[in-house]
């Protein structure tokens, strides 16, 4: 091993922060101010520091881009590095994370290397309506499919909700994530063990008042 010089490889974290707004699944994107891909939209990301864990880097990225430092749903998705030229500046291996959060909790802000920041429609991005930097469209597609698959067998959809909600609101979240309409009776039967009544009622104009629910804490330990 004498004379061996390790290659310079950067480890980065790319972050998918999903929320639901205007009945659409949206993701936080930043518009790049510098090359490469100046003017294109990209997922927020950070380089991992020498003595920093991957999960800490992900939470640091979240805090820097949104100001959120409290606990949110965070999941590691995939490691991207098979394409040695995925970043024109050099060899970069990226670990993607995703977080899910209600829109009301978010106050996004522009970072140092971006001109704009905002929540963009995921389906519009995947349809090619915006220029997306690096391989971030592929990462976004992977994250979108992960959510859609997990909705079928987990309670991941609840992370898009505030503390209290109505069942129509919850069903709408599921329909947005699954991309299809659900039968009311079947849906309510499938989630009944995960919710409990608060004793409150929400009046919505001329519509029939809806009971307000919260998560069943025994099911969300």
Order of alpha helices (4+ residues) and beta strands (2+ residues): beta-beta-beta-beta-alpha-beta-beta-beta-alpha-alpha-beta-alpha-alpha-beta-beta
